[in-house]
């Protein structure tokens, strides 16, 4: 699968974007001389050689806060995405393989979570907690957003459990946990990968949304808090477009990179999605006189 990803144009572009975001987050202290919470200029200075992306209303360097904010946004996204994926995968495999009362109980709670609108639930929980830290937001997202993963994983597990290699393992007396871990799970890697990347996208956007609405910790440096501060300072009204445009573009760029990776995994897992590309290549061969009808 890795070799197929390396040959996929969407995957290469997506991984490149994601790698750049991760690298600037890791090496933020080397890329800027300022600190994200230190006043280094006049309020709302426009972009210049001294401040590449201008300053905020409080005189913070926007470029510096962008770099350090990537750390929090990535940590929440990947942390919550991992938690969502683990819960969804484990419950989905157990429900699909065990069946019976176990499946009914898990499906009951899954349907109950699916019925509740996700965003209003997140808003209520975050408002109840107060100014939630990034860790709290990641935990809230992880424990309220696993239902779709369970539904998809369970459906695929129901199909896999009927295959010969699973039946053979059962006839040999293999314990259920070993069958689920070593026979069923490896055949769900593509589904799990799609679920994980999709969950990361959802977590990053949800965290930014909650913080933009004022439900995050204002002392945190993240892209969502940057948007919240820009809104409170009426950045657009005073002409400080760089203050609000910077985190918006950062979120859009990260979302684009993750979405391209997700599309690439989906294409590899579902060959029918690659038909369009094959038709384009065949049409090109025909135009060059190399194709045969």
C-alpha positions in Angstrom: 0.0 0.0 0.0 2.9 2.3 0.8 4.3 2.0 -2.8 0.9 2.8 -4.2 0.6 5.9 -2.0 4.1 7.1 -3.3 2.8 6.7 -6.9 -0.4 8.6 -6.2 -0.2 12.3 -7.0 -2.8 13.3 -4.4 -1.0 11.4 -1.7 2.4 13.0 -2.6 1.0 16.5 -2.5 -1.0 15.9 0.7 2.0 14.3 2.5 4.2 17.2 1.4 1.8 19.8 2.8 1.4 17.9 6.1 5.2 17.4 6.4 5.8 21.1 5.9 3.2 22.0 8.6 4.7 19.5 11.0 8.3 20.7 10.3 7.4 24.4 10.9 5.7 23.5 14.1 8.6 21.4 15.4 11.3 23.9 14.4 9.3 27.1 15.3 12.0 28.4 17.7 14.5 28.3 14.9 12.3 30.0 12.4 11.4 33.1 14.4 13.3 35.2 17.0 10.2 36.2 18.9 8.0 34.5 21.5 4.3 34.0 20.8 3.2 35.7 24.0 5.7 38.6 24.0 4.8 42.1 22.7 7.3 42.9 20.0 5.7 45.7 18.0 3.0 48.3 17.7 -0.7 47.2 17.5 -1.8 46.0 14.1 1.4 46.7 12.2 1.0 45.6 8.6 3.3 42.9 7.1 6.9 44.1 6.7 10.5 42.8 6.7 10.5 43.0 10.5 7.2 41.3 11.0 6.5 39.0 8.0 2.7 38.7 8.7 2.2 41.8 10.7 1.2 42.1 14.4 -1.9 41.7 16.4 -3.8 44.3 18.4 -1.6 43.5 21.4 1.6 43.8 19.4 2.3 40.0 19.1 4.0 38.8 16.0 1.5 37.0 13.8 4.0 34.8 12.1 5.4 33.6 15.4 1.9 32.8 16.7 1.2 31.0 13.5 4.2 28.7 13.9 3.6 27.9 17.6 -0.1 27.6 17.1 0.5 24.8 14.6 1.8 22.7 17.5 -1.5 22.9 19.5 -3.7 22.5 16.4 -1.8 19.4 15.3 -1.6 17.9 18.7 -5.4 18.3 19.2 -6.1 17.0 15.7 -3.9 13.9 15.8 -4.6 13.2 19.5 -8.4 13.4 19.1 -8.2 11.6 15.7 -6.3 8.7 17.3 -8.7 8.4 20.2 -11.7 8.5 17.8 -10.1 5.9 15.6 -9.1 3.5 18.4 -12.5 3.6 20.0 -14.4 3.2 16.7 -12.1 0.4 15.4 -12.2 -1.7 18.6 -15.9 -1.4 19.2 -16.6 -1.9 15.5 -14.6 -5.1 15.3 -16.0 -6.5 18.5 -19.6 -5.8 17.4 -19.1 -7.2 13.9 -17.3 -10.4 15.0 -19.1 -11.2 18.3 -22.6 -10.5 17.2 -25.6 -11.3 19.4 -26.1 -9.3 22.6 -22.7 -7.7 22.3 -23.5 -6.3 18.9 -26.9 -5.1 20.1 -25.5 -3.2 23.1 -22.7 -1.6 21.0 -25.1 -0.7 18.2 -27.6 0.8 20.7 -25.0 3.2 22.1 -23.7 3.9 18.6 -27.1 4.8 17.3 -27.7 6.9 20.4 -24.6 9.0 19.7 -25.5 9.3 16.0 -28.9 10.7 16.8 -27.5 13.5 18.9 -26.2 16.4 16.7 -22.5 16.5 17.2 -21.7 20.2 17.1 -24.5 21.2 19.6 -23.3 18.5 21.9 -19.7 19.8 21.7 -20.9 23.3 22.4 -22.9 22.3 25.4 -20.0 20.2 26.9 -17.4 22.9 26.2 -19.7 25.6 27.7 -20.3 23.5 30.8 -16.6 23.0 31.4 -15.8 26.7 30.7 -12.6 27.7 29.1 -11.5 24.3 28.0 -7.8 23.6 27.4 -6.7 21.9 24.2 -6.3 18.6 26.1 -9.9 18.8 27.3 -11.2 19.7 23.8 -9.3 16.6 22.4 -10.8 14.3 25.0 -14.3 15.7 24.4 -13.9 15.2 20.7 -12.6 11.7 21.1 -15.4 10.5 23.4 -18.2 12.0 21.4 -17.2 11.4 17.7 -16.5 7.7 17.4 -19.9 6.5 16.3 -19.4 6.7 12.5 -16.2 4.8 12.8 -18.0 2.0 14.7 -20.7 1.8 12.0 -18.2 1.5 9.1 -15.9 -0.9 10.8 -18.7 -3.1 12.0 -20.1 -3.3 8.5 -16.7 -4.4 7.0 -16.1 -6.8 9.8 -19.4 -8.6 9.2 -18.2 -9.2 5.6 -14.7 -10.4 6.6 -15.8 -12.8 9.3 -17.5 -14.9 6.6 -14.2 -15.5 4.7 -12.4 -18.8 4.7 -9.3 -17.7 6.6 -11.4 -16.6 9.5 -13.4 -19.8 9.5 -10.2 -21.8 9.3 -8.8 -19.9 12.4 -12.0 -20.7 14.3 -11.8 -24.4 13.4 -8.2 -24.5 14.6 -9.4 -23.2 18.0 -7.8 -19.7 17.8 -9.1 -17.4 20.6 -11.5 -14.7 19.6 -9.1 -11.8 20.5 -6.4 -13.3 18.3 -8.7 -13.7 15.4 -9.9 -10.1 15.7 -6.3 -8.7 16.1 -4.4 -10.8 13.6 -7.0 -12.0 11.1 -9.6 -9.3 10.8 -7.8 -6.1 11.8 -5.1 -6.3 9.1 -7.8 -6.5 6.4 -9.3 -3.2 7.8 -6.1 -1.1 7.5 -7.5 1.0 4.6 -10.8 1.6 6.4 -8.9 2.5 9.6 -6.6 4.9 7.7 -9.5 6.7 6.1 -11.3 6.9 9.4 -8.2 8.3 11.1 -7.4 11.0 8.5 -11.1 12.0 8.4 -11.1 12.2 12.2 -8.0 14.4 12.3 -9.6 16.9 9.8 -12.8 16.9 11.9 -10.9 17.4 15.2 -8.8 20.3 13.8 -11.8 22.2 12.4 -13.9 21.5 15.5 -11.2 22.7 17.9 -10.8 25.9 15.9 -14.6 26.3 15.9 -14.9 25.9 19.6 -12.1 28.3 20.3 -13.4 30.8 17.8 -16.7 30.8 19.7 -14.8 31.7 22.9 -15.0 28.2 24.5 -11.2 27.6 24.6 -8.5 28.8 26.9 -7.6 32.3 25.7 -4.0 31.9 27.1 -3.4 29.1 24.6 -1.6 29.8 21.3 -3.5 28.0 18.6 -5.0 28.9 15.3 -8.5 28.9 16.8 -7.5 31.3 19.5 -5.9 33.5 16.8 -9.2 33.7 15.1 -11.0 34.4 18.4 -8.6 37.3 19.2 -8.8 38.7 15.7 -12.6 38.7 16.0 -12.5 40.4 19.4 -10.1 43.1 18.1 -12.4 43.8 15.0 -9.4 43.1 12.8 -11.4 43.3 9.5 -13.1 46.6 10.6 -9.8 48.3 11.3 -8.2 46.9 8.1 -5.9 44.4 9.8 -6.8 41.7 7.3 -3.5 39.7 8.0 -4.6 39.1 11.6 -7.6 36.9 10.6 -6.6 35.7 7.1 -3.4 34.0 8.4 -5.0 31.4 10.6 -7.8 30.9 8.1 -5.3 30.0 5.3 -3.4 27.8 7.7 -6.5 25.8 8.6 -7.5 25.6 4.9 -4.0 24.4 3.9 -3.8 21.8 6.6 -7.3 20.6 5.7 -6.4 20.4 2.1 -3.3 18.3 2.7 -5.2 15.9 5.0 -8.1 15.7 2.5 -5.8 14.8 -0.4 -4.2 12.0 1.7 -7.7 10.8 2.5 -8.8 10.8 -1.1 -5.6 8.9 -2.1 -6.2 6.2 0.5 -9.8 5.9 -0.6 -8.7 5.5 -4.3 -6.2 2.7 -3.3 -8.8 0.9 -1.2 -11.5 1.2 -3.8 -10.1 0.6 -7.3 -13.3 1.7 -9.0 -12.5 5.3 -8.0 -9.4 5.1 -10.2 -11.4 4.4 -13.4 -11.5 8.1 -14.2 -7.8 8.4 -14.3 -7.5 5.2 -16.4 -9.9 6.7 -19.0 -7.9 9.9 -19.1 -4.7 8.0 -19.8 -6.4 5.8 -22.4 -7.7 8.9 -24.2 -4.2 10.3 -24.2 -2.9 7.1 -25.8 -5.6 7.2 -28.5 -4.7 10.9 -29.3 -1.1 9.9 -29.7 -2.1 7.0 -32.0 -0.8 4.4 -29.5 -4.2 3.1 -28.4 -6.1 0.4 -30.1 -9.9 0.1 -30.2 
